[in-house]
């Protein structure tokens, strides 16, 4: 910028000096017609140079200076316009550079705005290529608390045989009975068998969901020393069944039996009393406790594990035509 200003000033000075020299040359122009002798009186006529078309030097000097002033004014205007145009171009170039810097700063701010921990602050003073970066530690947002999933209870199917259950056999056995062996019939309203094959005949109320319950049943035990009967509890499979049995000599006990046994095997010996020909049998199974009563009197009580749930079975072993029988069966749930 300083070099351009110096060049413009030098050009103006050259123009002014040129005009001054031109004026001096016009004023000092002298015409000499001949070489005089030494005796001749020399008359020198000095006449200023007139512009073309002028025949006299009459008139003030300002008329001569006006054109020169006009020229100088025009040259000054051209110089001022040139200087103004130059500075305008410099200002435009500076504006473009500032705009480029602002765009770069905006791009940097946009890129850094994506990161949650940085914030770019634009300067409030004159634009600068140096960015001020303030690091802000982001506070982690708490994660939403998800309530624990509520366990959905798995629906259990209802027992096929509901308690309480009863059967008086007056119109035949309930269809819920499942015959496992032997030929079971009802005769005179009682549930009994017809075969005399010398092994256990079994019929069941097969319900594995039963646990604690009470059994009441009327028993007819003819006085033959070859017959046996039993009421088995918590039957849910297995090789051996647990039940209260009456032996061929009418002796009673909690015993184990299998399908192929010829008699029931007492667990802890026989009970406190023998069974009469006809009696009411009352049995309770609750937890590991097993109790049997005959006509209301306790015959035997045991505690045993491994038999936790299941239905009941009626069993008869008979070698003669007069076999034991059952009537008025009732089963009630216990807590």
Order of alpha helices (4+ residues) and beta strands (2+ residues): alpha-alpha-beta-beta-beta-beta-beta-beta-beta-beta-beta-beta-beta-beta-beta-beta-beta-beta-beta
